[in-house]
């Protein structure tokens, strides 16, 4: 896969596949096309009550696209619940290229000058492909996810791809669907338009929660 670049990567997403590395230090990339695909239905998104309280307390300043590379590097860090990462230097470079082209975005949780958590993903048409998330403080990645979903709903997105389903995502309503079902939803979503910046960057916690209330 030495010929892969940002444009090839976008075409792969449009077809339903995505790259991963075996480890942080492995320079090779491999195309992944799971038989069962994780998605988070935007019309059934659920925010747990405790997390709603946390969001209202505003423990973080939530920013969008101010530290994309740093967010990726945070996702690549070792963590207590994982031994390693699939995010190698090639993936960091490729997705930073997508970000520079306006095709990849980060949602970040800050405390002062410290990046405490966040997530990043790829936007194509009305589909958003969630790639990875991380936390250096309690609930940071969860808050980032709620802010992301509010932005996607307000922007008219139709599909939030999570690649796989984890217990972390199940509490928000993530489900598995077959490869064929996924591709049908994918092709429909990528044929439509959406606006990642439709929601104001300074949206209040109440505005965020109101945006997802219809789905909770």
C-alpha positions as CSV (number, residue, x, y, z in Angstrom):
1,X,0.0,0.0,0.0
2,X,2.9,2.3,-0.7
3,X,0.9,4.3,-3.2
4,X,-1.8,5.3,-0.8
5,X,-2.5,9.0,-0.4
6,X,-5.4,11.1,0.9
7,X,-7.4,10.8,-2.3
8,X,-7.0,7.0,-2.4
9,X,-8.1,7.0,1.3
10,X,-11.3,8.9,0.5
11,X,-12.2,6.5,-2.3
12,X,-11.6,3.6,0.1
13,X,-14.0,5.1,2.6
14,X,-16.6,5.6,-0.1
15,X,-16.4,1.9,-0.9
16,X,-16.6,0.9,2.7
17,X,-13.0,-0.1,3.7
18,X,-10.5,1.6,6.0
19,X,-6.8,1.2,6.8
20,X,-5.1,0.0,10.0
21,X,-1.6,-0.9,11.0
22,X,-0.6,-3.9,13.1
23,X,1.1,-1.7,15.6
24,X,2.4,1.8,16.2
25,X,5.9,0.7,15.0
26,X,4.7,-1.3,11.9
27,X,5.0,0.9,8.8
28,X,2.6,-1.3,6.8
29,X,-1.1,-0.5,6.3
30,X,-3.8,-3.1,5.7
31,X,-7.3,-2.6,4.3
32,X,-10.1,-3.6,6.7
33,X,-13.5,-4.6,5.5
34,X,-15.4,-6.2,8.4
35,X,-18.3,-8.6,7.9
36,X,-20.2,-6.9,10.7
37,X,-19.9,-3.1,10.9
38,X,-20.5,-0.9,13.9
39,X,-22.6,2.2,13.5
40,X,-24.2,4.7,15.9
41,X,-27.7,5.5,14.7
42,X,-28.1,9.3,15.0
43,X,-31.9,9.1,15.4
44,X,-31.5,6.8,18.4
45,X,-28.5,8.3,20.1
46,X,-28.7,8.1,23.9
47,X,-27.0,10.3,26.5
48,X,-26.9,8.7,30.0
49,X,-28.3,11.0,32.7
50,X,-25.0,11.2,34.6
51,X,-23.2,12.3,31.4
52,X,-25.9,15.0,30.9
53,X,-25.1,16.4,34.3
54,X,-21.4,16.3,33.5
55,X,-21.9,18.3,30.3
56,X,-23.9,20.9,32.1
57,X,-21.1,21.3,34.7
58,X,-18.7,22.2,31.8
59,X,-15.5,20.5,33.1
60,X,-14.0,21.0,29.7
61,X,-13.7,23.7,27.0
62,X,-14.8,21.8,23.9
63,X,-13.1,22.9,20.7
64,X,-13.3,21.7,17.1
65,X,-10.3,21.3,14.7
66,X,-7.8,23.3,16.8
67,X,-5.4,20.4,17.5
68,X,-6.0,17.7,15.0
69,X,-2.6,16.1,15.0
70,X,-2.3,16.3,18.8
71,X,-5.7,14.5,19.0
72,X,-4.5,11.8,16.8
73,X,-1.3,11.4,18.8
74,X,-3.5,11.2,22.0
75,X,-5.5,8.4,20.4
76,X,-2.2,6.6,19.6
77,X,-1.0,6.6,23.2
78,X,-0.9,3.5,25.3
79,X,-3.7,3.2,27.7
80,X,-4.7,0.9,30.6
81,X,-7.4,-0.8,28.6
82,X,-5.3,-1.4,25.5
83,X,-1.8,-2.8,25.0
84,X,-1.0,-1.0,21.7
85,X,-2.4,1.0,18.9
86,X,-3.1,0.7,15.2
87,X,-2.2,4.3,14.5
88,X,1.3,4.5,13.0
89,X,3.2,7.4,11.5
90,X,1.8,6.8,8.0
91,X,-1.8,7.0,9.3
92,X,-1.0,10.2,11.2
93,X,0.4,11.8,8.1
94,X,-2.5,10.6,5.8
95,X,-5.2,11.8,8.1
96,X,-3.5,15.1,8.7
97,X,-3.5,15.5,4.9
98,X,-7.3,14.8,5.0
99,X,-7.7,17.4,7.7
100,X,-5.8,20.0,5.7
101,X,-8.2,19.3,2.8
102,X,-11.2,19.8,5.1
103,X,-12.1,16.1,5.1
104,X,-11.2,15.1,8.6
105,X,-12.1,16.7,11.9
106,X,-11.3,16.6,15.6
107,X,-13.4,17.4,18.6
108,X,-11.2,18.2,21.6
109,X,-11.8,18.6,25.4
110,X,-9.4,21.1,27.0
111,X,-8.7,22.2,30.5
112,X,-6.7,25.4,30.2
113,X,-3.8,24.7,27.9
114,X,-4.0,20.9,28.4
115,X,-5.7,18.6,25.9
116,X,-7.6,16.1,28.1
117,X,-9.3,14.0,25.5
118,X,-11.1,14.0,22.2
119,X,-11.8,12.1,19.0
120,X,-11.2,12.4,15.3
121,X,-12.8,11.1,12.1
122,X,-13.4,11.5,8.4
123,X,-16.3,13.3,6.7
124,X,-17.6,12.3,3.3
125,X,-20.9,13.6,2.0
126,X,-23.4,13.0,4.8
127,X,-21.3,10.2,6.4
128,X,-18.9,10.6,9.2
129,X,-16.4,7.8,10.0
130,X,-15.3,7.9,13.6
131,X,-11.7,6.7,13.9
132,X,-10.5,6.8,17.5
133,X,-11.0,8.6,20.8
134,X,-9.0,9.0,24.0
135,X,-9.3,10.4,27.5
136,X,-6.8,11.8,29.9
137,X,-9.6,12.8,32.3
138,X,-12.8,11.1,33.3
139,X,-15.5,11.4,30.7
140,X,-13.4,13.5,28.2
141,X,-14.0,11.2,25.2
142,X,-17.7,10.7,26.1
143,X,-18.2,14.5,26.2
144,X,-16.4,14.8,22.9
145,X,-18.7,12.1,21.4
146,X,-21.9,14.0,22.5
147,X,-20.6,17.2,21.0
148,X,-19.7,15.4,17.8
149,X,-23.2,13.8,17.5
150,X,-24.9,17.2,18.1
151,X,-22.8,18.6,15.3
152,X,-23.6,15.8,13.0
153,X,-27.4,15.9,13.7
154,X,-27.4,19.7,13.2
155,X,-25.4,19.4,10.0
156,X,-27.7,16.9,8.4
157,X,-25.5,13.8,8.5
158,X,-27.1,10.4,7.9
159,X,-24.5,7.9,9.0
160,X,-22.0,7.7,11.9
161,X,-19.7,4.8,11.4
162,X,-17.9,3.5,14.5
163,X,-16.1,0.6,12.6
164,X,-16.6,-1.8,15.6
165,X,-19.0,-1.9,18.6
166,X,-17.4,-1.6,22.1
167,X,-19.0,-1.5,25.5
168,X,-18.0,2.2,25.6
169,X,-20.2,2.8,22.5
170,X,-23.1,0.5,23.4
171,X,-24.2,2.8,26.2
172,X,-24.9,5.4,23.5
173,X,-26.8,3.1,21.2
174,X,-24.2,1.6,18.9
175,X,-25.3,-1.5,17.0
176,X,-23.8,-3.9,14.5
177,X,-25.1,-4.3,11.0
178,X,-24.0,-6.6,8.1
179,X,-21.5,-5.5,5.5
180,X,-24.3,-5.3,2.8
181,X,-26.6,-3.3,5.1
182,X,-23.7,-1.0,5.9
183,X,-22.8,-0.4,2.2
184,X,-26.4,0.4,1.4
185,X,-26.5,3.1,4.1
186,X,-23.0,4.3,3.1
187,X,-23.8,4.8,-0.6
188,X,-27.0,6.6,0.3
189,X,-25.2,8.9,2.9
190,X,-22.2,9.7,0.7
191,X,-24.6,10.8,-2.1
192,X,-26.0,13.5,0.1
193,X,-24.5,16.7,1.4
194,X,-23.9,17.8,5.1
195,X,-22.3,20.7,6.9
196,X,-19.9,19.9,9.7
197,X,-19.9,23.5,10.8
198,X,-23.6,24.1,10.9
199,X,-23.6,24.1,14.7
200,X,-21.9,27.2,16.1
201,X,-18.4,26.5,17.5
202,X,-19.4,28.2,20.7
203,X,-22.6,26.2,21.2
204,X,-23.6,26.1,24.9
205,X,-24.0,22.8,26.8
206,X,-27.8,23.3,26.7
207,X,-27.7,23.8,22.9
208,X,-25.7,20.6,22.6
209,X,-28.1,18.6,24.7
210,X,-31.1,20.0,22.9
211,X,-29.6,19.0,19.6
212,X,-29.5,15.4,20.7
213,X,-32.7,15.4,22.8
214,X,-34.8,14.2,19.9
215,X,-32.7,11.0,19.8
216,X,-32.2,10.3,23.5
